Structure formats: structure tokens, C-alpha cells
Amino acid sequence: MRLLRFTLAAFILCLAPAWTEIAPVVSITELVHSADLIIVGRVEHVRQTGAGEINFHGQSYARRDFQAEINVDETIKGESAASQFALNYSTPAMDSLGNVAEGSLTPNTFQVLFLRKTGDGYAFVSPYSPSLPASSRLCGAEWQLRLGEDAYRKVLQRVLDVLCTSSTTGDKLAALNILNWGEDSSVAPFLKAALNLPEVNSNPLLRTTILGDLLKWKDLSVLPLAENDLFEPSKHVDANLKSNLLLAISSLNPHLSVPLLTRALTLSEPEARVGAARFLEYTNSDTAVDGLLSALDDRDRDVQFQIMQSLGNLTNQRQWRPQTTTKDATWLACIQHWHEFGEQRRRKLGSSSAN
């Protein structure tokens, strides 16, 4: 996550060599647009059929060939596939941008597959994201929210149906993690309704992931729920999940985000306080400076370090950012500088208010 919205490593089965080690972010829109055939079904069996070598960009790779047997439940795009669909593929493979990855399929899983036509059959649209997890069942008749009938929304629906049908926490989290903040905001009502499901609402990981997405999409109606998860001890939300929420909150208007992030500097977990200090910088607001200065003497040195990093970046005084947490002469000089800066700032603000 996230955890800072880690986004999507669950779908990257094996990364390419070092020269392409940063995988592209999953885009359902692009997968749908680029696919000639999109099918939903259970991957029943995957067996290796051969091996050899393949060359990409002048570099040789060990190649493995597979055949997957898929029991097709629905064809979302393209010519209707046979109920028993055999897919031959090899790994590694190269995408349209020249990236190389080891995309494959896992047997006994229910998936949405994105395929493009080739001269002798089909290949994965993306070796990074050959398929996405889906539900074998649709949400019940009482579930009134339907996303739409075009291919893109049908894919979203099948993926997100795992939230309201019987599935593991891992499946539900995987479905949430494929969402793209820049493209998939149409699912916000669906996610908001999912918060009312007991198995979702009672799970801090799922609940905070959904809240983080909704806040990124500027749904302020869930802000009180996020505050409860941050500051109510009975919620039992760990520091990493709180950091994810704080990151989402930092994307809001500073008049909302800065007070909450400043309050988070008083949380009991040092990791969450480090996150709050870092994300106050993300607000790019002068009002964040006072909150950071107020927590300068935090009892945890990692928190102090991050506070000074953010202060230096926000005030363009980067020379007063310590390079390590070692309590040496440089550290003490930086602490003293920010105390003096804070005192000057308070006098200046006091003088301005008096006038």
C-alpha cells in the first residue's frame, strides 16, 4: 500500500532484468482498449509444453512455453470464446513499449484475461498484467449498484464483485489495488457501498484502502470515518495503514489536510508521525510549517529528521536538512536553526496580527 499504494506489485509476477526493473502502473482503460479479446473464467490447468531461448533487445532469455486451459464464463470483448479455451503462451514476453516481463497464469484462479490477436492465436496484451482477479459470482440482486455495460465497466464490475461475494481478504485487496486514481473514479459509489459490508468494514486493511481511494477522489463524506481510524484507539489500525490514510488526506485542500496531518503528529506510533511529517510537505502549504515546528522536539529522532526535511523543503532552506539521524554537531545545529526560525516566525506573525 500502499503499504503506500504499493500498488500493484501483486500483479507483477516477475520483473524484467535491471534495465526495466520499474514496472508500468496497471491501467484497466489501456488493457481494455488494447485487447482484441477479453474473457472471464477459471484457469483450470497450466502446464509447461516446452523451453528454449528468446532474444529481446539483443539480450537472450531462457524461454518457457505453457498451455493454459480456461473454463470461460463470459466474453466481454471480441468474438465469443469457446467455453473451453486453450491459450498457448511463452515467458518472458515483450509489451508494445519494449518492456520485458514474465507474465503468466496461475491455475485454480478466477481471472479476467486481456488478449491480443497474433498470427497463430492470442498473446497477453501486457506481460506485466496478463490478467486481473475476478469473482466467479455476481453480487446479489439486492446489490443495486451496477457500473455499466461497456467493456471497461464490465471488467471493473467483475473485478470488484469480489468485494460483495465470498472471497478471501487477499482477493478483495487485490481487486482494490488494481484501481487507478486517475482513471477509475466511476467506482466510487460502489466502494462507498462496500464499506457497509460487515466483512469489509470489520477489516482495517480493506476499510482503510477503500477510504484512501475515496479521499483521493475527493469524497469528503468519508473524512469522519478516516478520522476515526486515525485517532480512535478502539479501531486497532496499525501505523502503516494510518500512513496510507494520511497520504490520501494530503491530497485534499490544505484547509482540511493541514489540521488533520498536524494532529497526526501527536499519534502514539512513530511510523505514523513520520508519515504525517512527510505528507505535510506534500500539501505545499505555508500553514503546514507551524504544525511541523510545533513537533520539532518529538521524542523519536526519525520523526525529528522527517520534520526537518519537510521544513527545509517547504521554506526553501534545504541547507538546514540533516543528512542522518546521528546526534552530531550538524544535527544540533539544524535543531537550533529551526527553533530560532520558529521563534522569529512567531514574532513576525504576532507583529502582523497586532497591526
NUROKE-371202 format. One record per atom (N, C-alpha, C, O): x, y negated, z. Coordinates in steps of 0.1 Angstrom, whole numbers, padded with zeros to 4 digits, always signed. Last residue first. Layout:
BEGIN
XYZ...
//
This chain:
BEGIN
-0009-0446+0142-0012-0457+0134-0025-0455+0126-0029-0464+0118-0010-0421+0155-0011-0433+0163-0015-0445+0155-0022-0454+0159-0004-0404+0134-0017-0404+0140-0020-0416+0148-0031-0421+0149+0023-0410+0130+0013-0413+0119-0001-0413+0125-0009-0421+0120+0035-0402+0154+0036-0416+0150+0025-0420+0139+0019-0430+0139+0030-0375+0152+0024-0383+0163+0024-0398+0160+0014-0404+0163+0045-0368+0130+0031-0366+0130+0024-0374+0140+0013-0380+0138+0071-0374+0141+0066-0381+0129+0051-0380+0128+0044-0390+0125+0072-0357+0163+0073-0371+0165+0067-0379+0153+0060-0389+0155+0071-0332+0149+0061-0336+0159+0060-0351+0161+0050-0357+0162+0095-0334+0134+0082-0333+0127+0070-0337+0136+0061-0344+0132+0114-0334+0154+0113-0345+0145+0099-0345+0138+0093-0356+0136+0109-0308+0164+0107-0319+0173+0106-0332+0164+0097-0341+0167+0115-0292+0142+0102-0292+0147+0099-0304+0156+0088-0310+0155+0143-0298+0139+0133-0301+0128+0119-0302+0133+0111-0311+0129+0152-0286+0163+0153-0301+0161+0144-0306+0150+0138-0316+0151+0146-0260+0157+0140-0266+0169+0140-0281+0167+0131-0288+0170+0161-0256+0135+0146-0256+0133+0139-0261+0146+0128-0267+0144+0187-0259+0145+0182-0268+0135+0167-0268+0134+0161-0278+0134+0188-0237+0164+0189-0251+0168+0183-0261+0158+0176-0270+0161+0187-0216+0145+0177-0217+0155+0176-0232+0160+0166-0238+0161+0212-0221+0132+0199-0221+0124+0187-0223+0134+0178-0231+0132+0230-0217+0152+0229-0230+0145+0216-0231+0138+0210-0242+0138+0226-0190+0158+0223-0200+0168+0222-0214+0162+0213-0222+0166+0235-0179+0134+0221-0176+0138+0217-0187+0148+0207-0193+0147+0262-0187+0134+0253-0191+0123+0238-0190+0127+0230-0199+0125+0272-0174+0156+0272-0188+0156+0262-0194+0145+0256-0204+0147+0249-0146+0160+0263-0152+0160+0261-0167+0159+0250-0172+0161+0232-0121+0162+0231-0134+0170+0245-0140+0171+0251-0139+0182+0221-0109+0131+0232-0109+0142+0231-0122+0149+0231-0133+0143+0204-0107+0111+0198-0109+0124+0208-0109+0135+0205-0109+0147+0217-0126+0082+0215-0114+0090+0208-0117+0103+0206-0129+0106+0215-0152+0072+0217-0140+0063+0215-0127+0069+0212-0117+0063+0193-0178+0080+0203-0169+0083+0204-0157+0074+0193-0154+0068+0187-0208+0064+0182-0194+0065+0193-0185+0069+0203-0184+0061+0195-0233+0057+0192-0230+0072+0185-0217+0073+0177-0215+0083+0195-0237+0031+0208-0235+0037+0207-0231+0052+0217-0227+0059+0170-0243+0023+0174-0229+0022+0188-0226+0029+0191-0215+0032+0149-0261+0026+0161-0262+0033+0167-0248+0034+0169-0242+0045+0123-0264+0015+0134-0265+0006+0147-0268+0014+0156-0276+0010+0103-0257+0031+0107-0270+0033+0119-0273+0024+0125-0284+0025+0098-0230+0024+0087-0239+0024+0092-0254+0024+0086-0263+0018+0123-0218+0028+0117-0218+0015+0106-0229+0014+0105-0236+0004+0127-0221+0056+0137-0226+0046+0131-0228+0032+0134-0237+0025+0105-0208+0066+0106-0222+0068+0116-0228+0058+0114-0239+0053+0110-0182+0058+0099-0189+0053+0100-0204+0055+0096-0211+0046+0134-0177+0073+0134-0175+0058+0122-0183+0052+0124-0191+0043+0124-0180+0099+0134-0190+0093+0135-0189+0078+0138-0199+0072+0107-0158+0100+0102-0172+0102+0111-0182+0096+0107-0191+0089+0124-0137+0098+0115-0140+0087+0109-0154+0088+0106-0160+0078+0139-0140+0122+0146-0140+0109+0136-0144+0098+0139-0152+0090+0118-0136+0141+0125-0149+0140+0132-0150+0127+0132-0161+0121+0113-0109+0135+0103-0119+0133+0109-0133+0132+0106-0140+0123+0137-0097+0143+0133-0096+0129+0122-0106+0126+0122-0111+0114+0138-0103+0170+0147-0110+0162+0143-0109+0147+0146-0118+0139+0111-0109+0191+0117-0100+0182+0125-0107+0172+0121-0117+0165+0100-0130+0205+0109-0121+0213+0116-0111+0204+0125-0104+0208+0100-0162+0190+0094-0149+0191+0105-0139+0197+0117-0140+0195+0105-0189+0187+0111-0182+0198+0105-0168+0200+0105-0163+0211+0088-0198+0166+0102-0197+0164+0109-0189+0174+0119-0182+0171+0061-0203+0165+0065-0189+0168+0080-0187+0167+0085-0176+0167+0059-0229+0157+0053-0226+0170+0058-0212+0174+0057-0209+0186+0068-0228+0131+0076-0235+0141+0072-0231+0155+0080-0229+0164+0046-0216+0118+0059-0209+0119+0068-0215+0130+0074-0208+0137+0027-0237+0121+0025-0223+0127+0038-0216+0128+0040-0209+0138+0039-0257+0106+0037-0259+0121+0035-0245+0127+0040-0243+0138+0039-0247+0080+0052-0250+0087+0050-0250+0102+0058-0245+0109+0014-0246+0068+0020-0233+0074+0032-0236+0082+0036-0227+0090+0009-0270+0057+0003-0267+0071+0008-0254+0077+0007-0252+0089+0021-0269+0033+0028-0276+0043+0022-0273+0057+0029-0273+0067+0019-0239+0015+0012-0250+0021+0020-0256+0032+0026-0249+0040+0022-0214+0003+0028-0226-0003+0021-0239+0002+0019-0248-0005+0014-0189+0011+0004-0199+0009+0008-0212+0003+0001-0220-0002+0038-0175+0014+0030-0173+0002+0019-0183+0000+0015-0186-0011+0045-0182+0040+0053-0188+0029+0045-0187+0016+0045-0196+0008+0029-0164+0053+0026-0179+0055+0034-0186+0044+0029-0196+0039+0040-0140+0048+0029-0144+0040+0024-0158+0042+0017-0164+0034+0061-0138+0067+0064-0138+0053+0053-0144+0045+0055-0151+0036+0046-0139+0091+0056-0149+0088+0060-0150+0074+0061-0161+0068+0030-0116+0088+0024-0129+0089+0034-0140+0086+0030-0150+0079+0051-0096+0088+0042-0098+0077+0036-0112+0077+0035-0119+0066+0060-0099+0114+0069-0102+0103+0061-0104+0090+0064-0113+0083+0037-0091+0128+0042-0105+0129+0052-0109+0118+0052-0120+0113+0037-0064+0121+0026-0073+0116+0030-0088+0117+0026-0096+0108+0060-0056+0134+0059-0055+0119+0048-0063+0114+0049-0069+0103+0053-0060+0161+0064-0069+0155+0063-0068+0139+0065-0078+0133+0021-0062+0174+0030-0053+0166+0041-0062+0159+0037-0071+0151+0005-0080+0187+0014-0073+0195+0024-0065+0187+0035-0062+0192+0002-0113+0172-0002-0099+0173+0009-0091+0181+0020-0095+0182+0008-0139+0167+0007-0135+0181+0003-0121+0183+0001-0116+0194+0006-0143+0141+0020-0144+0146+0020-0141+0161+0030-0139+0167-0021-0145+0135-0014-0132+0134+0000-0132+0139+0005-0121+0142-0025-0172+0135-0030-0165+0147-0023-0151+0147-0020-0145+0158-0014-0178+0110-0007-0183+0122-0012-0176+0135-0004-0173+0143-0033-0165+0094-0019-0160+0094-0011-0165+0106-0003-0158+0112-0055-0181+0100-0055-0166+0103-0041-0161+0104-0038-0153+0113-0047-0207+0092-0051-0204+0106-0050-0189+0109-0046-0186+0120-0041-0201+0063-0031-0205+0073-0035-0203+0087-0027-0198+0095-0066-0193+0050-0055-0184+0052-0045-0188+0063-0041-0180+0071-0083-0215+0049-0087-0203+0055-0075-0194+0059-0075-0188+0070-0068-0235+0037-0076-0239+0049-0082-0227+0056-0086-0228+0068-0056-0222+0015-0048-0224+0027-0057-0228+0039-0053-0225+0051-0077-0197+0000-0074-0211+0001-0067-0213+0015-0070-0208+0025-0060-0165-0002-0071-0173-0001-0067-0188+0000-0055-0191+0001-0038-0149-0001-0042-0153-0014-0054-0163-0014-0058-0168-0024-0034-0141+0025-0026-0151+0020-0030-0157+0006-0025-0167+0002-0051-0119+0027-0056-0131+0032-0047-0143+0027-0052-0154+0025-0034-0099+0016-0046-0103+0009-0051-0116+0014-0056-0124+0005-0015-0099+0037-0011-0102+0023-0023-0106+0015-0022-0116+0008-0031-0090+0058-0025-0103+0059-0020-0108+0045-0022-0120+0041-0037-0064+0050-0047-0074+0051-0042-0088+0051-0048-0097+0045-0011-0053+0052-0018-0053+0039-0029-0063+0039-0031-0071+0029-0006-0056+0079+0002-0064+0070-0004-0064+0056-0004-0075+0049-0024-0037+0089-0026-0051+0092-0018-0060+0082-0023-0071+0078-0011-0014+0080-0024-0018+0074-0028-0032+0077-0034-0039+0069+0012-0015+0096+0013-0016+0081+0000-0020+0075+0000-0028+0065+0002-0013+0122+0008-0026+0118+0009-0027+0102+0008-0037+0097-0031+0002+0124-0017+0001+0126-0011-0011+0119-0018-0018+0111-0060-0002+0142-0054-0004+0129-0039-0006+0131-0035-0014+0139-0080+0001+0163-0069+0011+0161-0063+0010+0147-0061+0020+0141-0102-0013+0172-0102-0008+0158-0091+0002+0155-0092+0010+0145-0098-0023+0197-0106-0011+0196-0106-0005+0182-0110+0007+0180-0086-0048+0193-0078-0036+0197-0085-0023+0195-0079-0012+0192-0090-0070+0168-0098-0062+0178-0091-0049+0181-0090-0041+0173-0076-0082+0148-0074-0087+0162-0082-0080+0172-0081-0082+0184-0079-0070+0123-0066-0075+0127-0065-0078+0142-0054-0075+0148-0105-0061+0122-0094-0051+0120-0081-0057+0125-0072-0049+0129-0117-0086+0125-0119-0076+0135-0108-0066+0134-0103-0061+0144-0110-0099+0100-0105-0104+0113-0107-0094+0124-0098-0093+0133-0124-0083+0082-0109-0083+0082-0103-0088+0095-0094-0083+0101-0149-0091+0089-0145-0076+0091-0130-0075+0091-0125-0068+0099-0149-0118+0082-0151-0114+0096-0147-0099+0098-0142-0096+0109-0146-0115+0053-0135-0120+0061-0137-0117+0076-0127-0114+0083-0165-0107+0036-0159-0096+0044-0148-0101+0053-0141-0094+0060-0173-0130+0023-0183-0124+0032-0177-0113+0041-0182-0109+0051-0155-0138+0004-0153-0142+0018-0163-0136+0028-0161-0138+0040-0140-0125-0020-0153-0122-0014-0151-0125+0001-0147-0117+0009-0117-0127-0037-0123-0139-0030-0137-0137-0025-0145-0146-0025-0103-0106-0044-0113-0110-0054-0122-0122-0048-0133-0125-0053-0089-0102-0022-0081-0106-0034-0091-0111-0044-0088-0120-0052-0110-0092-0006-0104-0105-0003-0096-0110-0015-0096-0122-0018-0113-0067-0018-0124-0077-0018-0119-0091-0015-0123-0101-0021-0089-0055-0012-0093-0057-0026-0103-0068-0026-0103-0077-0035-0090-0054+0016-0079-0062+0010-0083-0064-0005-0080-0075-0010-0112-0038+0020-0113-0052+0025-0102-0060+0018-0104-0071+0014-0101-0014+0010-0113-0020+0004-0114-0035+0008-0116-0043-0001-0081-0010+0029-0078-0010+0015-0089-0017+0007-0086-0026-0001-0095-0008+0053-0086-0020+0051-0082-0021+0036-0080-0032+0031-0109+0017+0048-0116+0004+0051-0107-0008+0048-0112-0017+0041-0088+0036+0045-0098+0033+0034-0104+0019+0036-0106+0012+0027-0076+0033+0070-0068+0032+0058-0077+0029+0046-0074+0019+0039-0096+0037+0090-0089+0024+0089-0082+0023+0076-0081+0012+0070-0126+0051+0086-0112+0054+0083-0105+0041+0081-0107+0034+0071-0152+0045+0089-0146+0050+0101-0131+0053+0099-0124+0057+0108-0160+0037+0064-0160+0027+0074-0152+0032+0086-0145+0024+0093-0161+0063+0051-0152+0052+0046-0150+0042+0058-0138+0038+0061-0179+0078+0064-0166+0084+0062-0156+0074+0057-0144+0076+0058-0202+0061+0063-0195+0064+0076-0181+0069+0074-0172+0066+0081-0205+0034+0041-0205+0049+0042-0197+0052+0054-0186+0048+0056-0202+0007+0038-0213+0012+0047-0213+0027+0049-0221+0032+0057-0183+0003+0019-0179+0001+0033-0190+0005+0043-0187+0008+0055-0196+0006-0005-0189+0018+0001-0185+0016+0015-0183+0026+0022-0205-0019-0010-0215-0010-0006-0208+0003+0000-0213+0008+0010-0180-0029-0019-0187-0035-0007-0197-0026-0001-0199-0024+0011-0176-0015-0041-0167-0013-0030-0173-0018-0017-0172-0012-0007-0196-0025-0058-0196-0011-0055-0187-0008-0042-0191+0000-0033-0190-0052-0060-0202-0048-0053-0202-0033-0049-0208-0029-0039-0164-0049-0074-0165-0055-0060-0178-0051-0053-0178-0047-0042-0160-0042-0099-0163-0031-0090-0165-0036-0076-0169-0028-0067-0152-0063-0114-0166-0059-0115-0170-0048-0105-0181-0046-0103-0124-0066-0111-0132-0073-0101-0147-0069-0102-0155-0071-0093-0102-0056-0126-0113-0047-0122-0123-0053-0112-0129-0046-0104-0080-0073-0133-0089-0068-0143-0102-0062-0138-0113-0063-0145-0063-0080-0112-0065-0089-0123-0076-0085-0133-0080-0094-0141-0061-0058-0095-0067-0070-0090-0071-0080-0102-0080-0088-0101-0070-0026-0105-0061-0037-0108-0068-0050-0104-0079-0054-0109-0071+0005-0089-0078-0007-0093-0067-0018-0095-0058-0019-0087-0059+0028-0080-0058+0025-0094-0064+0012-0098-0062+0007-0110-0065+0030-0053-0052+0024-0057-0050+0022-0072-0040+0016-0076-0090+0042-0051-0089+0028-0048-0076+0022-0054-0075+0010-0058-0083+0068-0057-0092+0061-0066-0091+0046-0063-0092+0039-0073-0066+0074-0036-0060+0074-0050-0070+0067-0059-0065+0059-0068-0084+0074-0015-0073+0064-0015-0067+0063-0030-0065+0052-0034-0099+0097-0022-0105+0083-0021-0095+0072-0022-0097+0062-0029-0080+0117-0020-0087+0114-0033-0093+0100-0033-0092+0093-0043-0073+0115+0007-0063+0112-0003-0069+0109-0017-0064+0101-0024-0096+0122+0020-0091+0108+0021-0081+0105+0010-0081+0094+0005-0115+0143-0003-0106+0140+0007-0102+0126+0008-0105+0118-0001-0151+0143-0009-0137+0143-0013-0128+0140-0002-0133+0136+0009-0184+0141-0018-0175+0149-0009-0161+0149-0016-0159+0154-0027-0190+0107-0027-0193+0121-0028-0182+0128-0019-0173+0122-0014-0182+0081-0027-0196+0084-0021-0200+0098-0023-0211+0102-0022-0157+0080-0038-0159+0073-0025-0173+0077-0019-0174+0078-0007-0157+0091-0062-0151+0099-0052-0154+0093-0038-0153+0099-0028-0167+0073-0080-0177+0082-0074-0171+0091-0063-0178+0096-0055-0145+0060-0091-0150+0055-0078-0161+0064-0072-0164+0062-0060-0143+0075-0115-0132+0074-0106-0137+0070-0092-0133+0077-0082-0167+0071-0128-0163+0084-0125-0152+0084-0115-0151+0093-0106-0167+0042-0130-0177+0049-0123-0173+0063-0119-0174+0067-0107-0145+0038-0147-0145+0032-0133-0155+0040-0125-0152+0043-0113-0155+0050-0170-0143+0055-0164-0142+0051-0149-0140+0059-0140-0177+0033-0175-0179+0047-0173-0167+0054-0166-0168+0062-0157-0163+0010-0181-0171+0011-0169-0175+0025-0165-0177+0028-0153-0151+0017-0206-0143+0012-0194-0151+0014-0181-0145+0019-0171-0173+0024-0222-0163+0034-0218-0155+0029-0206-0152+0038-0197-0205+0011-0210-0194+0011-0219-0183+0020-0214-0183+0024-0202-0224+0011-0190-0224+0022-0199-0213+0022-0209-0211+0032-0217-0221+0003-0154-0223+0000-0168-0221+0012-0177-0217+0023-0172-0221+0008-0126-0212-0002-0132-0215-0005-0146-0211-0016-0150-0247+0010-0103-0241+0015-0115-0233+0005-0122-0237-0007-0123-0260+0014-0072-0251+0006-0080-0245+0014-0091-0238+0024-0089-0277+0030-0057-0283+0022-0067-0273+0015-0076-0277+0010-0087-0279+0060-0044-0269+0050-0047-0273+0042-0059-0272+0047-0070-0299+0079-0044-0301+0067-0036-0290+0057-0037-0292+0045-0032-0289+0099-0060-0299+0090-0066-0301+0077-0058-0306+0067-0063-0253+0101-0054-0267+0105-0053-0276+0094-0059-0273+0083-0061-0226+0100-0077-0232+0095-0065-0247+0099-0065-0253+0099-0076-0217+0130-0094-0220+0116-0094-0226+0113-0081-0231+0121-0073-0188+0152-0091-0203+0149-0089-0205+0134-0090-0196+0126-0086-0162+0153-0094-0169+0162-0102-0184+0160-0101-0192+0166-0108-0144+0122-0097-0153+0131-0089-0160+0140-0099-0164+0137-0110-0109+0118-0104-0123+0115-0106-0131+0125-0097-0126+0134-0091-0076+0104-0111-0085+0113-0103-0100+0109-0104-0103+0097-0105-0064+0101-0144-0068+0095-0132-0077+0104-0124-0085+0111-0130-0036+0108-0166-0050+0110-0161-0052+0102-0148-0042+0098-0142-0012+0098-0173-0019+0107-0183-0033+0109-0179-0042+0112-0187+0006+0075-0167-0007+0077-0162-0015+0085-0172-0024+0080-0179+0031+0077-0180+0031+0073-0166+0017+0076-0160+0016+0080-0148+0026+0083-0206+0032+0094-0198+0033+0090-0183+0036+0099-0175-0004+0074-0220+0007+0069-0212+0013+0081-0205+0006+0088-0197-0020+0090-0237-0018+0076-0240-0006+0070-0233+0002+0063-0239-0008+0123-0245-0012+0113-0235-0010+0099-0240+0000+0096-0246-0020+0136-0276-0009+0134-0266-0015+0124-0256-0025+0117-0259-0034+0161-0298-0035+0150-0290-0023+0149-0280-0016+0159-0277-0027+0172-0330-0036+0174-0319-0037+0161-0311-0040+0150-0317-0008+0167-0350-0012+0181-0347-0020+0183-0335-0021+0194-0330-0005+0140-0352-0006+0147-0364-0011+0162-0362-0017+0167-0371-0026+0127-0326-0013+0129-0332-0015+0137-0345-0026+0141-0348-0047+0105-0307-0045+0115-0317-0031+0115-0322-0024+0105-0323-0045+0102-0271-0044+0096-0284-0042+0107-0295-0035+0117-0292-0063+0103-0240-0055+0109-0251-0056+0101-0264-0065+0095-0267-0067+0105-0207-0067+0095-0217-0057+0100-0228-0045+0102-0226-0089+0121-0184-0077+0122-0193-0079+0112-0204-0089+0110-0210-0099+0122-0151-0102+0116-0164-0089+0115-0172-0079+0110-0167-0102+0153-0132-0095+0142-0137-0102+0135-0149-0110+0142-0156-0098+0176-0106-0108+0170-0115-0103+0156-0119-0099+0148-0111-0076+0204-0104-0079+0190-0100-0090+0185-0110-0090+0189-0122-0063+0227-0110-0073+0227-0099-0076+0213-0094-0078+0211-0082-0030+0216-0120-0041+0225-0120-0050+0223-0108-0046+0219-0098-0020+0185-0131-0020+0194-0120-0032+0203-0121-0043+0198-0122+0000+0173-0159-0013+0175-0153-0011+0185-0141-0002+0194-0142+0024+0146-0164+0019+0159-0165+0006+0161-0159+0000+0151-0154+0051+0125-0174+0037+0126-0171+0032+0140-0173+0035+0146-0184+0078+0115-0171+0075+0129-0170+0060+0132-0167+0057+0140-0158+0088+0089-0194+0084+0094-0181+0079+0108-0182+0077+0113-0193+0101+0060-0209+0101+0075-0209+0097+0079-0195+0102+0074-0185+0091+0033-0230+0094+0038-0217+0092+0053-0217+0083+0059-0223+0083+0023-0254+0096+0029-0254+0100+0033-0240+0111+0037-0238+0057+0014-0256+0067+0004-0253+0081+0009-0252+0091+0002-0250+0042+0037-0259+0043+0028-0270+0053+0017-0268+0057+0010-0278+0062+0062-0241+0050+0054-0244+0052+0045-0256+0063+0044-0262+0074+0095-0244+0077+0081-0245+0064+0073-0248+0057+0078-0257+0079+0123-0221+0074+0117-0233+0076+0102-0233+0080+0096-0222+0098+0152-0210+0092+0139-0209+0086+0134-0222+0088+0141-0232+0070+0173-0218+0075+0163-0209+0091+0163-0210+0096+0174-0212+0042+0179-0240+0056+0181-0236+0060+0170-0227+0055+0159-0228+0011+0197-0245+0019+0185-0244+0033+0189-0239+0036+0200-0235-0020+0208-0256-0006+0211-0256+0002+0198-0254-0001+0188-0262-0051+0216-0242-0042+0205-0245-0027+0209-0245-0023+0214-0234-0082+0228-0248-0068+0232-0246-0059+0220-0251-0060+0216-0262-0114+0229-0234-0104+0221-0242-0090+0225-0238-0086+0225-0227-0145+0239-0234-0132+0244-0230-0122+0238-0239-0121+0242-0251-0164+0223-0247-0165+0225-0232-0152+0231-0226-0149+0228-0215-0149+0201-0270-0154+0214-0267-0154+0215-0252-0146+0209-0245-0157+0166-0271-0148+0177-0270-0155+0189-0267-0166+0189-0261-0170+0143-0294-0173+0152-0283-0163+0164-0283-0162+0171-0293-0148+0117-0303-0156+0129-0308-0158+0138-0296-0148+0142-0289-0147+0089-0280-0142+0097-0291-0152+0109-0294-0163+0109-0289-0152+0088-0245-0149+0081-0257-0144+0091-0267-0136+0100-0264-0162+0107-0227-0166+0092-0225-0163+0084-0238-0170+0075-0241-0175+0137-0223-0166+0130-0232-0171+0115-0232-0182+0112-0235-0176+0158-0194-0181+0147-0202-0171+0141-0211-0159+0140-0208-0164+0182-0186-0177+0178-0180-0184+0167-0189-0196+0167-0190-0144+0208-0197-0148+0194-0199-0163+0192-0194-0172+0200-0197-0118+0223-0184-0133+0225-0184-0139+0212-0185-0140+0205-0175-0087+0228-0199-0096+0219-0192-0111+0222-0194-0115+0224-0206-0055+0240-0197-0069+0244-0200-0079+0236-0192-0078+0236-0180-0025+0230-0211-0034+0228-0200-0048+0233-0205-0052+0229-0217+0007+0240-0218-0006+0240-0223-0015+0240-0210-0014+0248-0201+0040+0225-0223+0029+0230-0215+0016+0232-0223+0015+0225-0233+0075+0223-0224+0063+0223-0231+0052+0230-0222+0055+0240-0216+0102+0203-0215+0094+0214-0212+0080+0212-0219+0075+0201-0220+0136+0192-0222+0121+0192-0226+0114+0204-0221+0120+0215-0222+0161+0172-0211+0156+0185-0210+0140+0185-0212+0133+0178-0205+0172+0146-0233+0165+0150-0221+0161+0165-0222+0159+0170-0233+0196+0124-0246+0190+0137-0246+0184+0140-0232+0189+0137-0222+0194+0092-0261+0197+0100-0249+0189+0113-0249+0178+0113-0252+0186+0076-0282+0199+0082-0282+0204+0090-0270+0215+0093-0269+0159+0071-0275+0169+0060-0274+0184+0065-0274+0192+0060-0268+0155+0105-0268+0148+0092-0269+0159+0081-0267+0168+0082-0258+0152+0138-0277+0161+0126-0277+0152+0114-0278+0144+0112-0287+0149+0170-0261+0143+0159-0269+0152+0147-0267+0158+0145-0257+0152+0205-0258+0157+0192-0256+0150+0182-0265+0144+0186-0275+0133+0231-0242+0143+0227-0252+0149+0214-0249+0151+0210-0237+0106+0254-0238+0116+0244-0233+0126+0241-0244+0126+0248-0254+0072+0266-0233+0085+0265-0239+0094+0255-0233+0090+0249-0223+0049+0267-0218+0049+0275-0230+0063+0275-0237+0065+0283-0246+0036+0268-0185+0047+0264-0194+0048+0273-0206+0047+0285-0204+0002+0260-0178+0012+0270-0179+0023+0264-0189+0020+0258-0199-0025+0252-0159-0014+0246-0166-0003+0256-0166+0002+0260-0156-0061+0254-0155-0048+0260-0156-0038+0251-0163-0041+0245-0173-0082+0234-0152-0082+0248-0146-0068+0254-0145-0065+0259-0134-0091+0204-0146-0079+0210-0151-0078+0224-0145-0074+0225-0133-0124+0194-0152-0115+0201-0143-0103+0207-0150-0105+0215-0160-0130+0161-0167-0132+0176-0164-0122+0181-0154-0114+0174-0149-0136+0139-0192-0136+0141-0178-0138+0155-0175-0147+0161-0181-0118+0122-0218-0126+0133-0213-0125+0134-0198-0115+0130-0192-0113+0102-0245-0113+0102-0231-0123+0113-0226-0135+0112-0229-0095+0095-0274-0104+0105-0267-0102+0104-0252-0091+0104-0247-0080+0074-0280-0089+0079-0291-0099+0089-0285-0110+0090-0290-0070+0047-0260-0073+0061-0261-0082+0064-0273-0091+0056-0276-0066+0020-0256-0056+0027-0264-0060+0042-0267-0054+0048-0276-0087+0012-0239-0085+0006-0252-0076+0014-0262-0079+0016-0274-0081+0027-0216-0094+0029-0224-0092+0024-0238-0096+0031-0247-0057+0016-0209-0058+0031-0211-0070+0034-0220-0070+0041-0229-0063-0011-0205-0054-0007-0216-0055+0008-0219-0054+0012-0231-0081-0008-0183-0085-0015-0196-0077-0011-0207-0082-0007-0218-0065+0002-0164-0076+0011-0169-0081+0005-0182-0084+0012-0192-0032+0001-0159-0043-0008-0164-0054+0001-0170-0052+0007-0181-0007+0004-0136-0018+0011-0143-0028+0000-0147-0032-0008-0139+0024-0011-0143+0012-0011-0135+0001-0004-0143+0000-0007-0155+0053+0008-0153+0043-0003-0155+0031+0000-0146+0028+0011-0142+0082+0014-0131+0070+0019-0139+0060+0008-0141+0058-0001-0133+0115+0011-0133+0103+0004-0128+0092+0008-0137+0092+0005-0149+0135+0026-0145+0130+0031-0133+0118+0023-0127+0112+0028-0118+0149+0028-0169+0135+0025-0170+0128+0028-0157+0117+0034-0157+0175+0034-0163+0173+0022-0171+0158+0019-0173+0155+0008-0178+0175+0057-0148+0176+0045-0141+0173+0033-0150+0168+0023-0145+0148+0078-0163+0162+0075-0158+0163+0061-0153+0154+0053-0155+0114+0078-0151+0124+0080-0161+0138+0077-0155+0139+0074-0143+0096+0095-0124+0101+0084-0131+0112+0087-0141+0118+0098-0140+0068+0114-0122+0082+0115-0122+0087+0103-0130+0083+0101-0141+0042+0106-0118+0046+0120-0114+0061+0121-0113+0066+0129-0105+0025+0082-0106+0037+0083-0114+0043+0096-0110+0050+0097-0099+0004+0079-0089+0001+0084-0103+0013+0085-0112+0012+0090-0123+0014+0070-0066+0007+0083-0066+0004+0088-0080+0003+0100-0081+0022+0044-0070+0032+0055-0071+0026+0068-0071+0032+0078-0077+0006+0023-0068+0003+0032-0079+0013+0043-0080+0014+0050-0090+0012+0003-0047+0004+0005-0058+0006+0016-0066+0015+0011-0073+0014-0007-0029+0024+0002-0034+0020+0006-0047+0026+0013-0056+0003-0027-0012-0002-0024-0025+0008-0017-0033+0011-0021-0045+0022-0022+0010+0018-0034+0004+0014-0032-0011+0022-0036-0020+0031-0002+0030+0020+0001+0022+0016-0012+0013+0005-0010+0008+0003-0004+0005+0002-0014-0001+0009-0012+0003+0018-0019+0002+0009+0003+0000+0000+0000+0000+0014-0005+0000+0025-0007-0003
//
